[in-house]
Amino acid sequence: MAGRIMLVSAFRIINFSLFIQTLLVPRLLKHMSMASMLHLFLVLGSLMAASAGNFYKDFDITWGDGRAKMLNNGDLLTLSLDKASGSGFQSKNEYLYGKIDMQLKLVPGNSAGTVTAYYLKSPGSTWDEIDFEFLGNSSGDPYTLHTNVFTNGKGDREQQFHLWFDPTADFHTYSILWNPQRIIFSVDGTPIREFKNSESIGVPFPKNQPMRIYSSLWNADDWATRGGLVKTDWTHAPFTASYRNFNAEACVWSNGKSSCASNSASSTSSNGAWFSQELDSTNQNRLKWVQKNYMIYNYCTDTKRFPQGLPAECRIS
């Protein structure tokens, strides 16, 4: 009986979702302003959940002496931080291009001084890296979402944002789309940043080094909150961040070979739509809206930092 009720409930949820997508949304869009449409897409995006992976199958806990835990048969992973140590994990697989989704619920309350990092990174001294970092703050103040892209060991491509929701109240999906043409950072399906392949004008792009997924929770009160002015309040420890619903549509790199048919840009049909995905006009508008309203730092406009001229990728449209 219980199974039948669950099945009926599942069908109701699916049917409700289809109703929203096929009937309700098109009717609403006819009567909405652009700003209202963008708000609607943000709300709908927050309701989307990635298909769930299993942390036992996909990840290894790498440090923390018991502070990282896989729970609920591998459906949930938590990291914790106290005065003695933080904790972290990494993917079993390496990837060379992919669409990576993870749902996170960040440290609640006074998280000043803490950093929750979720990123792709290759090994070595000339590494490539694609970063999400969540910089904690005092109670009532917003988190800072810090993004960066490293190529051959060089970063300095920071963009920072506040979020349009409380990232500690519930799980939200943070995604990295990495294909030969671009890197897109998204939150609940809403793009917040695009880093295009600009090798044609001499800008390096991460394309040759397979990367693992890493995440960690650690103390960085020497810089994380207001440049280090606000220190970690250890009376609130342990601090805990939670993870679920990992999903990867990606080229897995193993024994020097990719699981994808080819890593060339012409291989979309065999590798999946994500391999050549770009922002359509709707998502370009959503990106502009987020950057206008929620971006708080952009290296591409920091002329004081680059007195000899902005980086080349910042000077193209």
C-alpha positions as CSV (number, residue, x, y, z in Angstrom):
1,M,0.0,0.0,0.0
2,A,2.8,2.4,1.0
3,G,4.6,1.6,-2.3
4,R,1.4,2.4,-4.3
5,I,1.0,5.7,-2.5
6,M,4.6,6.6,-3.3
7,L,4.2,5.7,-6.9
8,V,1.0,7.8,-7.2
9,S,2.8,10.7,-5.5
10,A,5.7,10.4,-8.0
11,F,3.3,10.5,-10.9
12,R,1.6,13.5,-9.5
13,I,5.0,15.3,-9.1
14,I,5.9,14.4,-12.7
15,N,2.5,15.5,-14.0
16,F,2.7,18.8,-12.1
17,S,6.2,19.4,-13.5
18,L,4.9,18.7,-17.0
19,F,1.9,21.0,-16.4
20,I,4.3,23.8,-15.4
21,Q,6.6,23.4,-18.3
22,T,4.0,22.8,-21.1
23,L,1.0,24.8,-20.0
24,L,1.5,27.2,-17.2
25,V,4.9,28.7,-18.2
26,P,4.0,29.6,-21.8
27,R,0.8,31.3,-20.7
28,L,2.6,33.3,-18.0
29,L,5.3,34.4,-20.3
30,K,2.8,36.2,-22.5
31,H,1.9,38.6,-19.7
32,M,5.3,39.1,-18.0
33,S,8.0,41.7,-18.2
34,M,11.6,40.6,-18.9
35,A,12.6,41.1,-15.2
36,S,9.6,39.0,-14.1
37,M,10.5,36.3,-16.6
38,L,14.0,36.1,-15.2
39,H,12.7,35.8,-11.7
40,L,10.5,33.0,-12.8
41,F,13.4,31.1,-14.4
42,L,15.4,31.5,-11.3
43,V,12.6,30.0,-9.2
44,L,12.0,27.1,-11.6
45,G,15.8,26.5,-11.7
46,S,15.9,26.1,-7.9
47,L,13.4,23.3,-8.2
48,M,15.5,21.3,-10.6
49,A,17.5,18.4,-9.1
50,A,20.3,16.6,-10.8
51,S,20.0,12.8,-11.0
52,A,21.7,11.4,-8.0
53,G,25.1,9.7,-8.0
54,N,26.5,7.7,-5.2
55,F,29.3,9.1,-3.1
56,Y,30.7,5.6,-2.2
57,K,31.0,4.8,-6.0
58,D,32.2,8.2,-7.2
59,F,34.4,9.7,-4.5
60,D,37.0,9.1,-1.9
61,I,37.4,11.0,1.4
62,T,40.9,12.2,1.4
63,W,41.5,14.1,4.7
64,G,39.9,15.2,7.9
65,D,40.3,12.3,10.3
66,G,36.6,11.3,10.4
67,R,35.3,14.8,9.9
68,A,34.0,13.9,6.4
69,K,31.1,11.4,6.4
70,M,29.2,9.5,3.7
71,L,25.6,8.9,5.0
72,N,22.3,7.4,3.8
73,N,23.9,4.6,1.8
74,G,26.1,7.1,0.0
75,D,23.4,9.5,-1.0
76,L,24.7,12.3,1.3
77,L,28.1,13.5,2.2
78,T,29.0,16.0,4.9
79,L,32.2,17.9,5.6
80,S,32.9,19.5,8.9
81,L,35.5,21.9,10.3
82,D,36.6,22.5,13.9
83,K,39.6,24.3,15.4
84,A,41.8,21.2,14.8
85,S,41.1,20.5,11.2
86,G,38.8,20.7,8.2
87,S,38.0,17.9,5.8
88,G,37.8,17.1,2.1
89,F,37.1,14.6,-0.7
90,Q,37.9,14.0,-4.3
91,S,36.5,12.1,-7.3
92,K,37.7,8.6,-8.2
93,N,37.6,9.6,-11.9
94,E,39.5,12.2,-13.8
95,Y,37.6,14.2,-16.5
96,L,38.7,16.0,-19.7
97,Y,35.5,18.0,-20.5
98,G,32.1,17.5,-18.9
99,K,29.0,18.9,-17.3
100,I,29.4,18.5,-13.5
101,D,26.4,19.1,-11.1
102,M,26.5,19.0,-7.4
103,Q,23.9,20.1,-4.8
104,L,25.3,21.8,-1.8
105,K,23.9,23.2,1.4
106,L,26.4,25.6,3.0
107,V,27.5,26.2,6.6
108,P,24.7,28.1,8.3
109,G,24.8,31.0,10.8
110,N,28.1,32.7,11.5
111,S,30.4,31.1,8.9
112,A,32.9,34.0,8.9
113,G,36.4,32.8,8.2
114,T,35.4,29.5,6.6
115,V,35.7,28.5,2.9
116,T,33.8,25.7,1.2
117,A,35.6,24.9,-2.0
118,Y,34.2,22.9,-4.9
119,Y,36.4,22.7,-8.0
120,L,38.1,20.8,-10.8
121,K,41.9,20.6,-10.7
122,S,44.7,18.8,-12.5
123,P,48.0,17.8,-10.7
124,G,51.4,19.3,-11.0
125,S,53.0,22.8,-10.9
126,T,51.4,24.0,-14.2
127,W,47.9,22.8,-13.3
128,D,44.5,23.7,-14.7
129,E,41.6,24.5,-12.4
130,I,38.0,25.7,-12.5
131,D,36.8,27.0,-9.1
132,F,33.7,27.6,-7.0
133,E,34.6,28.9,-3.6
134,F,32.0,29.9,-1.0
135,L,33.4,32.5,1.4
136,G,31.6,32.5,4.7
137,N,30.4,35.6,6.5
138,S,28.9,36.9,9.7
139,S,25.3,36.0,10.6
140,G,22.9,37.9,8.5
141,D,25.5,38.9,5.8
142,P,25.5,37.1,2.4
143,Y,28.0,34.5,1.3
144,T,30.4,35.5,-1.4
145,L,30.6,33.1,-4.3
146,H,34.1,33.3,-5.7
147,T,34.9,31.9,-9.2
148,N,38.3,31.5,-10.9
149,V,39.9,29.8,-13.9
150,F,43.5,28.6,-13.9
151,T,45.5,27.6,-17.0
152,N,49.0,26.3,-16.7
153,G,49.2,27.3,-13.1
154,K,48.0,30.9,-13.7
155,G,44.7,32.2,-12.4
156,D,44.0,35.9,-11.6
157,R,40.6,35.6,-13.4
158,E,38.3,36.1,-10.4
159,Q,34.6,37.0,-10.5
160,Q,32.6,37.2,-7.3
161,F,28.9,37.2,-6.7
162,H,26.3,37.3,-4.0
163,L,23.4,34.9,-4.4
164,W,19.6,35.6,-4.8
165,F,18.7,33.1,-2.0
166,D,20.0,31.8,1.3
167,P,22.4,29.0,0.3
168,T,22.4,27.6,3.9
169,A,18.6,27.0,4.1
170,D,18.4,24.3,1.5
171,F,20.3,22.4,-1.2
172,H,21.1,24.2,-4.5
173,T,22.7,22.9,-7.6
174,Y,26.1,24.3,-8.6
175,S,27.2,23.3,-12.1
176,I,30.4,23.6,-14.2
177,L,30.0,23.1,-18.0
178,W,33.4,22.6,-19.6
179,N,33.7,21.9,-23.3
180,P,36.2,22.8,-26.0
181,Q,34.6,26.2,-26.6
182,R,33.7,27.6,-23.2
183,I,33.3,27.1,-19.4
184,I,30.0,28.1,-17.9
185,F,29.4,28.4,-14.2
186,S,25.7,28.0,-13.2
187,V,23.6,28.0,-10.1
188,D,20.3,26.2,-10.2
189,G,20.5,26.2,-14.0
190,T,21.0,29.9,-14.1
191,P,24.4,30.9,-15.8
192,I,26.4,33.3,-13.7
193,R,29.7,33.3,-15.7
194,E,31.0,32.3,-19.1
195,F,34.7,32.0,-19.8
196,K,35.2,31.5,-23.6
197,N,38.0,29.8,-25.4
198,S,40.0,32.7,-26.7
199,E,43.1,30.9,-27.8
200,S,42.8,32.7,-31.2
201,I,44.1,35.8,-29.4
202,G,46.7,34.1,-27.3
203,V,44.7,33.4,-24.1
204,P,45.4,29.9,-22.7
205,F,42.4,27.6,-22.2
206,P,42.2,24.4,-20.2
207,K,42.0,21.6,-22.8
208,N,44.9,19.2,-22.3
209,Q,45.0,18.2,-18.6
210,P,42.4,15.9,-17.1
211,M,41.0,17.1,-13.8
212,R,39.5,15.5,-10.7
213,I,36.6,17.0,-8.7
214,Y,37.7,18.2,-5.3
215,S,35.8,19.7,-2.4
216,S,36.9,20.9,1.1
217,L,35.8,22.9,4.1
218,W,38.6,24.7,5.8
219,N,39.6,27.7,7.8
220,A,40.8,30.7,5.9
221,D,40.2,33.6,8.3
222,D,43.4,35.3,7.2
223,W,41.7,36.4,4.0
224,A,38.2,34.9,3.4
225,T,35.9,37.4,5.2
226,R,36.4,41.1,4.6
227,G,40.0,40.5,3.7
228,G,40.8,38.7,6.9
229,L,39.3,41.4,9.2
230,V,36.6,39.0,10.5
231,K,38.0,35.9,12.2
232,T,36.4,32.5,12.7
233,D,34.3,32.2,15.8
234,W,35.2,28.7,17.1
235,T,32.4,28.8,19.6
236,H,30.1,27.9,16.6
237,A,32.2,24.9,15.6
238,P,31.8,22.3,14.3
239,F,30.9,23.9,11.0
240,T,29.2,21.6,8.5
241,A,28.5,21.7,4.7
242,S,26.4,19.0,3.0
243,Y,26.4,17.5,-0.5
244,R,24.0,15.3,-2.5
245,N,22.9,14.5,-6.1
246,F,26.2,14.5,-7.8
247,N,25.9,14.0,-11.6
248,A,28.5,14.0,-14.3
249,E,27.9,13.9,-18.1
250,A,31.6,13.9,-18.9
251,C,34.6,12.4,-20.7
252,V,36.3,10.1,-18.2
253,W,40.1,9.9,-18.6
254,S,41.7,6.6,-17.8
255,N,45.0,5.0,-18.8
256,G,45.8,7.9,-21.1
257,K,42.5,7.6,-23.0
258,S,39.1,9.4,-23.0
259,S,35.8,7.7,-22.7
260,C,34.5,10.1,-25.4
261,A,34.8,9.3,-29.1
262,S,36.9,12.3,-29.6
263,N,37.8,15.5,-27.8
264,S,37.4,17.6,-30.9
265,A,34.7,20.2,-31.2
266,S,33.0,18.2,-34.0
267,S,32.2,15.2,-31.8
268,T,28.9,16.5,-30.4
269,S,26.7,13.7,-31.8
270,S,28.7,10.9,-30.0
271,N,29.6,12.8,-26.9
272,G,26.3,14.6,-26.0
273,A,24.8,18.0,-26.5
274,W,26.8,19.5,-23.6
275,F,30.0,19.0,-25.7
276,S,29.0,22.0,-27.9
277,Q,26.5,23.7,-25.6
278,E,26.4,27.5,-25.6
279,L,24.2,30.1,-24.1
280,D,21.0,30.7,-26.1
281,S,19.3,34.1,-26.0
282,T,17.3,33.3,-22.9
283,N,20.3,32.2,-21.0
284,Q,22.4,35.2,-22.2
285,N,19.7,37.4,-20.7
286,R,19.8,35.5,-17.5
287,L,23.6,35.8,-17.4
288,K,23.4,39.6,-17.9
289,W,20.7,39.9,-15.3
290,V,22.8,38.0,-12.7
291,Q,25.9,39.9,-13.5
292,K,24.1,43.3,-13.3
293,N,22.4,42.6,-10.0
294,Y,24.6,40.1,-8.1
295,M,28.2,40.5,-9.3
296,I,30.4,42.2,-6.8
297,Y,33.8,41.9,-8.4
298,N,35.0,41.4,-11.9
299,Y,38.7,41.2,-12.8
300,C,37.8,42.4,-16.3
301,T,36.9,45.9,-15.0
302,D,39.7,46.2,-12.4
303,T,41.9,48.8,-14.1
304,K,43.8,49.5,-10.9
305,R,44.9,45.9,-10.7
306,F,46.0,45.9,-14.4
307,P,47.5,49.3,-15.0
308,Q,49.2,48.1,-18.2
309,G,45.9,47.1,-19.7
310,L,43.1,44.6,-19.0
311,P,43.7,40.9,-19.9
312,A,43.1,40.2,-23.6
313,E,40.0,38.1,-23.0
314,C,38.4,41.2,-21.3
315,R,38.9,43.4,-24.3
316,I,36.7,41.3,-26.7
317,S,32.9,41.2,-26.7
